[in-house]
Amino acid sequence: MIPLSDIRAAAARILGKVHRTPLLRSETLGRRIGASLYLKCESFQKTGSFKPRGALNKVLSLTDPERARGLVTVSAGNHAQAVAWAARIAGCSCAVVMPSGAPRTKIEAVVGYGAEVILHDDRATLFDRLNEVREERGSTFVHPFDDPVVLAGAGTTALEILEDLPEADVVVVPVGGGGLLGGMASALRSLRPGVRIVGVELEAGPGLGPAIAAGRPVPVSRPPGTLADGMTPPFVGALPLEIVLETAVEVVTVSEEAIREAMRLLTTRAKLFVEGSGAAATGALLDGRVRVAPGERVVAVVSGGNVDLSALAGLA
């Protein structure tokens, strides 16, 4: 696991530079799952997702020479925006390799933060293209989900949850590359060992389940055109996988339709502007993939709110 001391150090490092996001109770959605439901609203975070926690912790941990070489990363959108934003704060250059099919709003946001976008057609070889750019330029790589410093930053989300709801019984977290789950599981197991931790991944393109079965990260085919593009990296990280196995995290899948319905309900009932990845944890709860007991205090992490208006319009 990521040491609790590292996660607390990350919290101190990024304090005042990122938002302390609210934990909101939804009685309406709670009644639907038969428990007390709380929403950890990372959709209100800087750049619209949890990603700046890890990205900024990493960038501020770099040496001056490392920052001077410029940053490079790879992402479908939220991590890209976070690193571009962190680079602007640190005053260094940044290049981002993004899939050509990434949402246009996310590409435009990365450019808006001052980063260079390098589009690549094949999601399966995104990291190959990233490595080419890295070697050509000598840039410092900020990994989206397989770096202990990035995971320590992500783990600060769990610190805030337990400060606001120390008696939490269940915490449900969306999974793409596994960085958020790995960082949060480390903090949760350290501070509340008995809490039930559930990771939620796409039914049509799971990465964590196959990795657990294989005992190592494996390349996976991710569904094109999903609402949850933030949950579609080509594999899960080795470090998050190790943490998941160590911390006895449960893993479930969620359907595209359940994500769509959760987005609709979060918008209309909770008044939250949420992307597909951000709705995945809530969707798994509402769809019965995560079963909870009456009276349990359940937290669903709403990991991001960077949704295209066209996708939101399609929920009606």
N, C-alpha and C positions, 0 to 999 in steps of 0.2 A: 504494500500500500504506500501511497504518498504519505510521508510523515506529517502528523498534525502540526508540528512546528513549522514545516514548510508552507502549509496552507495558511496558518496564522501570519507568517511572514509575508505571504502574498497579499493577505487582507490589509496589512499595514502599508505595504508598498503602493497599492492601488487606491488606498483610502482618499476620498475627496476628488478622485479623477474619474471614477465610475459611479453610477447610481447605486444606492442601497434600495433594491426593488421591493415593492410591497408584497405581502402575503395576504391575499384577499379570500374571505370565505364566501362561497356561493351556496346559499341555502337551496336555490332552485335545482342546481345540478346535483347537490348533495342528496336531495330527496330521490333523485333518479337512481343513485347507486346505493341508497340505503345507509349512508354514513355521513360524517361531517367532512365536506370536501373543501380544501384550501387550494388556491391557485398561486403558485410562485411566479410572479409576472415579470419574467426576464424579457418579455416583449417591450417593456418600458426601459430597458437598459440602453446605454449609449450604443449607437448604430443599429438598435432594434433587435439585439439578441444577446445571449449570455457570453458570446465569444470575446468581447473586449477584456473580460476578466483575465483570461489566460494569455491573450495576445499582448496586453499591456504589461502583465507581470513578466513575460519573456523579454520584451523589448527593453524594459527598464532594468533587467538583470544582465543585459549584454554589456560588454566592455566598449569603450569609445572606439577602438579599432574595428570591432565587429559591427557597430552601427555605421561607421564610416564607409564600410564596404557596401552598404545598402542592404535592404531586405528583399527576400523573395519568398513567396508562398504559393500554395495551390489550394483552390477552393471553388465550390459551386456558388458561393455568395456571401454567407454570413461571416465566415472566418476571413475571407478576402476583405470585406469592409472593415472588420476589426483591426487587421494588421495595417491596412492603409491608414486608418484613423490613428493607430498607435505610432506609426512612422511619422505622421504629421506632428504629433505631440513631441516626439523625440528629435525631430528635425533631420530625419534621414530619408533617403529615397526608398522606393518600394516598387517591385514588379510582382504581378499576380498572374499566375497561369489559371485560366478559367475555362470550363467547357463551353463550346460555342452555343450550346443549348441552354445555358444558364439564363434565368429570368432577366429580361432587359433592365428592369428597375435595379437589380443588384449590380449589374455591370456598370450602369450609369452612376450608382452610388460610389462604387470603387473609384471611378474616374473623378468623381466629385471630391473625394478625399485627397486627390493629388497623386494617386498611384498609376502606374502603367499597367494596362491590361493586355495579356497575351492570350488570345483565344486558341483553343485546341479542339479539334473535332471529335476525337475518340476518348470517351471518359475512361476506358480501360487502360489507356496509356498516358493519362494526365501526369502521373509521377515521373514517367520517363521524360516527358517534355520539361517538367520542372527541373529534373537533374541536368538536362542539357543547358537550360538557362543558368542554373547555379554554377556549373563548371565554366561556362563562357564568361561569366561576369565576376565570379568569385564572391557572390553575394552570400549573406547569412540567411540560412533557411529557418523560417518559423513554422514548425510542423503544426498542422491543424489539430491533431489528436493523439500523437505518440511521443510526447515530450513531457518529462516530469514537471518542468517549470510551468508549462501551459496547463497541465492537469491540476497543479496546485492552485492556479488562479481560478479554474473552473470550480474547484472544491470550496471556494469562498461562498458559493451559492448555498451550500449545505450549512455553513456556519450561520448564515442569516436566517435560514429556516428554523434551526434549532434555537436561535436567540428569540424568535417570535413565537415558536410553537415547540417548546422543549419536550412536550409529551407526545410528539408525532408518532403514530403507529406504523404508517405505511408511506413510503415516498416512491413515486412513479416517475421515471425519467426516460425521455426519448433517446434513441441510440442511432447514431450514424457510424462515425469512426470510433465512438466509445469514450472520447475524452471527457465529456461532461459526466457520464456515468462513473468513469474511473475516479475522477477527482472527488465527486460527491460521495461515492461509496467509501472512499478512504476516510473522509471526514465523519460521515455518519457512523461507521463502525467504531471509530475511535471515541466518539462522544456519546453515542446511544447504541450500544452493541446489539440490543434486541430488536431494533427497528427492522421492519421488512422492507427490502429494497427490490424494486422491480424495474427492469429495463424493457423498453418497448421498441421493437423494430418493425420494418415494413414486411407484411405478409408476402408481397410479391417479389421481394428482393432482400431477404435477411442476410446479414453478414456475421452477426455475433453467434447465432445458433450453429451455423456450419463451422465456425472457428472453434467453438467449444467441442463439437463432435470430433474435429480433426486434431485438437490439442495445439493448434497454431493458427495464425491468420491465413486465410485462403482467399484467392481472387473470387469475387462473386459477380453475378450478372444483376444489375440494378434496373428496375423498370423505367423506361423512358416516359416522359410526360406525367410523372407523378406530381401531385400537389406538394409532396414532402421532399423537394429536391435536396434539402439540407441533410437528409438521411440516406444519401446515395453515394458515398465514397466507394472506391473500388475494393476496399477491404477494411476490416477493423484493425486498430492498432495492437501491437504485441503487448505493450504495457497495460492498456485498458483490459485486454483479455486476461492477463495475469492477475490483475486486481479483481476482476469479476469472479475468477475461479477461487481466489483467496477469501473473498468476502461473502461467498454463497449468495450472489445476486440471482434472483429469478429472472427468466427471460420469456417474454411473450411476444406475439406478433399482432399487428393491427391492420385491418383492411383499408383500402383506399376509401370505400364508402363510409366506414366508421370515422375516418379522418375528416371527410367532407361534412358529415353530420356534426362532428364536434366543432369544426370551424363555424358552422351555422349557429349552433347553440351558444358558443362562446361570444359570437358577435351579437346575437339577438338577446340573450339572457344575461350574460356577464358583461356585455358592452366592451369586449376586448377585441382588438384588431389583430388577428393571429394568423400566421402562415401555417401550412400543412404540418411541418415538423413541430411547430409549437403546439399544435392541437393533438398530436399523436398520443401523449400520455392520457389526456382527458378522454380521447376516443376509445382507448383500450378499456378504461374504467366504465364508460357509458355502454360499451358493447359487451360487457361481461367477460372480457378476456382477463381482467384482473378482478378477482372476486374479493370482496371485503366484508367484514362482519359489521352488524349494526352497532353504532356508537363509536366505531373506530375513527381516529383522526387521520385523514388521508390527504397527502399533498401531491398534486399533479404539477410538474414543472412545465410551465408555458415558456418554451425555450426561445421563441422568436416571433416577431410580428412583421417581418418583411414580406408582405404578400402583394402580388400584382392585383391591381384593381379589377382587371378582367376576371381573375380567378375568384375574387370575392363576389363579383356580380353573378357568377355562375352558381352560387350557392342558393339563390332564391328559388 
